């Protein structure tokens, strides 16, 4: 067979892509049909209970009979039938209060994610708003159940968009809304395993050493560009703590870290860095650079006054460390300096 190897590999790759796409579409369709079935069953159960004296006790008999009729089909246990009913009642609160069009849109979104995700969201959410937030988050980011659980465990709903910003007055409306959603308050840095009395350099080191966890905590869309990022402005060198690019905002993002309480003078420095990035790095295709100041704690009123007349878009958030290691607890691995000292490699 006279087949060009590279051409054949590309041919196989194209076919595999089509097969995988077809499998995904089929899986989504199966899930959608299953949830439609559950929705209809729940409706029928509730309507029957309205028109008769049947209580939830009949679900046991219904479960037994359905499993007997459909032995190869899962989902008809008493526990799952009860969950189907509770799930339906939960979302009917939205459908009943919304217009027909809005209600249909909500139900369509619910049917887009797996049953296990649905039940987990409903069981963990304290409000319709919170549940809708996690439904949208799952759809946008294609979360597995484990990833969804991680976001819910971190209470992302309560922390999302809680920073104090000037985005509404410094950014176009569409850009502003998305920018607000990208910020959290507080950021949780427990993954750094900091020791007591750490300074800004140690915190920055720890965040970069755990850059994957840091990016997860920042949220979807952040691309890491560097730490102590050098900018030359008219012959003078300046260093930005952390520089990112946000692929959804199409903006550079300057992050300044402070391990102390917020002070008004911090925003002046950040304002300069944002201006410098706009002048030295930003292209015509990029949206305005935004800044995020992350500090140990803040007084909201002081922050609001500090941002009031600032020219550049920025937000201020806190970070939290719910546990720190004792200062005298060191890693069992020696530092580079300790190794060099031991081998007599340090300069005299």
C-alpha positions in Angstrom: 0.0 0.0 0.0 1.4 3.3 -1.1 0.2 5.5 1.7 1.9 8.7 2.9 2.4 8.1 6.6 1.7 11.7 7.7 -1.3 12.1 5.4 -2.7 8.9 6.8 -2.2 10.0 10.4 -4.1 13.2 9.7 -6.8 11.2 8.0 -7.2 8.9 11.0 -7.1 12.0 13.3 -10.0 13.5 11.4 -12.1 10.4 11.6 -11.4 10.0 15.3 -12.5 13.6 15.9 -15.8 12.9 14.1 -16.4 9.7 16.0 -15.7 11.4 19.3 -18.0 14.3 18.4 -20.7 11.9 17.5 -20.3 10.0 20.8 -20.5 13.3 22.8 -23.7 14.3 20.9 -25.2 10.9 21.5 -24.3 11.0 25.2 -25.9 14.5 25.5 -29.0 13.4 23.7 -29.4 10.3 25.9 -28.9 12.4 29.1 -31.5 14.9 27.8 -34.1 12.2 27.1 -33.5 10.6 30.5 -34.0 13.9 32.3 -37.2 14.6 30.2 -38.4 11.2 31.3 -37.6 11.9 35.0 -39.4 15.3 34.7 -42.5 13.7 33.2 -42.5 10.9 35.9 -42.2 13.5 38.7 -45.1 15.5 37.2 -47.3 12.4 37.0 -46.5 11.4 40.6 -47.3 14.9 42.0 -50.5 15.2 40.0 -51.7 11.7 41.1 -51.0 12.6 44.7 -53.0 15.8 44.3 -56.0 13.9 42.9 -55.9 11.1 45.4 -55.1 10.2 49.0 -51.8 8.5 47.9 -48.9 9.6 50.0 -45.2 9.0 49.5 -45.6 5.5 50.7 -46.8 4.4 47.3 -43.3 5.2 45.9 -42.1 2.0 47.3 -44.6 0.0 45.4 -44.0 2.1 42.3 -40.3 1.4 42.6 -40.8 -2.3 42.9 -43.2 -2.5 39.9 -41.0 -0.4 37.6 -37.9 -2.4 38.4 -39.8 -5.5 37.6 -41.1 -4.2 34.3 -37.8 -2.7 33.3 -35.1 -4.9 34.9 -32.3 -3.6 32.7 -33.0 0.0 33.4 -31.5 1.9 36.4 -33.1 4.9 38.1 -36.3 3.4 39.6 -35.1 2.8 43.2 -37.3 4.3 45.9 -34.4 6.7 46.7 -34.1 7.9 43.2 -37.9 8.3 42.6 -38.0 10.5 45.7 -35.0 12.5 44.5 -36.7 12.9 41.1 -39.8 14.3 42.8 -37.8 16.7 45.0 -35.7 17.9 42.0 -38.9 18.6 40.0 -40.5 20.6 42.9 -37.2 22.6 43.4 -37.1 23.8 39.8 -40.9 24.3 39.5 -40.3 27.4 41.8 -38.5 29.0 38.8 -40.9 27.8 36.1 -44.0 28.9 38.1 -42.7 32.4 38.7 -41.1 33.0 35.3 -42.6 33.7 31.8 -43.0 30.6 29.6 -39.9 31.5 27.6 -37.7 32.0 30.6 -39.0 28.8 32.2 -38.3 26.8 29.1 -34.7 28.2 28.9 -34.1 27.2 32.5 -35.4 23.7 32.0 -33.3 23.4 28.8 -30.2 24.2 30.8 -31.1 21.7 33.5 -31.4 19.0 30.9 -27.9 19.8 29.6 -26.0 18.4 32.6 -26.0 14.8 33.9 -28.5 13.6 36.5 -25.8 13.2 39.2 -24.7 16.8 38.7 -28.4 17.9 39.0 -29.0 16.1 42.2 -25.7 17.3 43.8 -26.5 21.0 42.9 -30.0 20.8 44.2 -28.9 19.1 47.5 -26.1 21.7 48.1 -27.8 24.9 47.0 -29.5 27.2 49.5 -31.4 29.1 46.9 -32.6 29.0 43.3 -30.0 31.7 42.4 -27.2 29.6 43.8 -28.4 26.5 41.9 -28.7 28.4 38.6 -25.1 29.7 39.2 -23.7 26.2 39.5 -25.8 25.0 36.5 -24.3 27.8 34.3 -20.8 27.2 35.7 -21.0 23.5 34.9 -22.2 24.2 31.3 -19.7 26.9 30.6 -16.7 24.9 31.9 -17.9 21.3 31.2 -17.2 20.3 34.8 -17.0 16.7 35.9 -18.9 15.9 39.1 -15.6 16.0 41.0 -14.7 19.4 39.7 -18.2 20.7 40.4 -18.0 19.3 44.0 -14.6 21.1 44.4 -16.2 24.4 43.4 -19.2 24.0 45.7 -16.9 22.9 48.6 -15.0 26.1 48.1 -18.2 28.1 48.3 -17.4 29.7 45.0 -21.0 31.1 44.7 -20.6 33.3 47.8 -17.1 34.5 46.8 -17.7 35.2 43.1 -18.0 38.9 42.1 -17.7 40.1 45.8 -14.7 42.3 45.3 -15.0 46.1 45.5 -14.3 47.5 42.0 -14.6 50.6 39.9 -15.4 48.4 36.8 -18.9 49.8 36.2 -17.6 53.3 35.6 -14.2 52.5 34.0 -15.2 49.7 31.6 -17.9 49.2 28.9 -21.0 47.6 30.3 -20.5 44.1 28.7 -16.8 44.1 29.6 -17.6 45.3 33.1 -20.1 42.6 34.0 -17.7 39.8 32.9 -14.8 41.5 34.7 -16.8 41.6 38.0 -17.6 37.9 37.6 -13.9 37.0 37.3 -13.1 38.4 40.8 -13.6 36.6 44.1 -13.6 37.8 47.7 -11.9 36.3 49.6 -9.3 34.2 47.6 -8.4 31.1 49.5 -4.7 30.4 49.6 -4.7 27.3 51.9 -3.0 25.3 49.1 0.2 27.3 49.8 0.8 25.8 53.3 2.4 29.0 54.6 4.2 29.2 57.9 3.6 31.9 60.5 5.1 35.4 59.9 5.4 35.0 56.1 6.2 38.0 54.0 5.1 39.1 50.5 8.0 37.4 48.8 7.2 34.1 50.6 3.5 34.3 49.6 4.4 35.1 46.0 6.9 32.2 45.9 4.3 29.9 47.3 1.6 31.0 44.8 4.0 30.5 41.8 5.3 27.2 43.2 1.6 26.1 43.2 0.7 27.9 40.0 -1.8 25.2 38.9 -3.8 25.5 42.2 -3.5 29.3 42.0 -5.0 29.3 38.5 -7.8 27.1 39.7 -8.5 29.5 42.6 -8.4 32.6 40.3 -11.0 30.9 38.0 -11.5 30.1 34.3 -9.7 32.1 31.7 -6.5 33.2 33.5 -3.2 32.5 31.7 0.0 33.0 33.7 2.6 35.3 32.1 5.2 35.8 34.9 6.1 37.0 38.3 8.2 40.1 39.0 7.4 40.9 35.4 9.9 43.6 34.1 8.6 46.7 32.4 11.0 49.3 31.1 9.4 52.8 31.1 11.6 55.5 29.6 14.8 53.7 30.7 13.5 52.9 34.2 12.8 49.3 35.3 9.7 48.4 37.2 8.5 44.9 38.4 4.9 43.7 38.5 4.2 41.1 41.2 2.2 38.8 38.9 1.0 39.3 35.4 -1.8 37.3 33.7 -3.8 37.5 30.5 -7.5 36.7 30.6 -8.6 34.9 27.5 -12.3 35.7 27.9 -11.8 39.4 28.8 -9.1 39.7 26.2 -7.2 41.8 28.8 -4.0 41.8 30.6 -4.5 41.4 34.4 -2.0 42.9 36.8 -2.1 41.4 40.3 -0.5 43.1 43.3 -0.1 41.1 46.5 -0.1 42.7 50.0 0.3 40.7 53.2 -0.9 43.6 55.3 -4.2 45.5 55.6 -5.3 47.7 52.7 -3.9 51.2 52.5 -5.1 53.9 50.0 -1.6 54.4 48.6 -1.6 50.8 47.2 -4.0 51.8 44.5 -1.8 54.5 43.2 1.0 52.0 42.5 -1.4 49.6 40.9 -2.8 52.4 38.8 0.7 53.1 37.4 1.3 49.5 36.6 -2.0 49.2 34.7 -1.1 52.3 32.7 2.4 51.0 32.0 1.0 47.7 30.7 -1.5 49.5 28.5 1.3 51.6 27.1 4.0 49.0 26.7 2.2 45.6 26.2 -1.4 46.1 25.2 -2.2 45.9 21.5 -5.2 47.4 19.6 -7.0 44.0 19.8 -6.7 43.9 23.6 -9.4 45.3 25.9 -8.2 47.7 28.7 -5.9 46.2 31.3 -7.4 45.6 34.7 -5.8 45.4 38.1 -6.5 43.2 41.1 -5.1 44.1 44.5 -5.2 41.2 46.9 -4.5 42.1 50.5 -4.8 40.5 53.9 -7.9 42.5 54.9 -9.7 45.7 53.9 -12.1 48.3 55.1 -14.8 48.5 52.4 -15.5 52.2 52.9 -11.8 53.1 52.7 -11.5 51.0 49.5 -14.5 52.7 47.9 -13.1 56.2 48.6 -9.7 55.1 47.3 -11.1 53.8 44.0 -13.5 56.7 43.4 -11.2 59.0 41.4 -8.8 56.3 40.1 -8.4 56.4 36.3 -7.8 52.7 35.6 -10.2 49.7 36.2 -9.3 47.7 39.3 -10.7 45.7 42.1 -9.7 45.0 45.6 -10.1 41.6 47.3 -8.9 39.9 50.5 -7.3 36.5 50.8 -7.7 34.0 53.5 -5.4 31.3 55.0 -7.5 29.2 57.4 -4.5 27.4 58.7 -0.8 28.2 58.8 2.1 25.9 59.8 4.1 26.7 62.9 7.1 28.9 62.1 9.6 26.2 63.3 8.1 23.5 61.1 10.4 23.4 58.1 10.3 21.2 55.1 12.4 18.0 55.4 14.0 18.9 52.1 17.1 21.2 52.4 17.2 24.5 50.5 19.6 25.2 47.7 21.6 27.4 50.0 21.9 24.7 52.6 23.1 22.2 50.0 25.7 24.7 48.7 26.9 25.4 52.3 27.2 21.7 53.0 29.3 21.1 49.9 31.4 24.2 50.4 30.1 25.8 47.2 29.2 29.2 48.5 31.5 32.2 47.5 34.0 33.2 50.2 
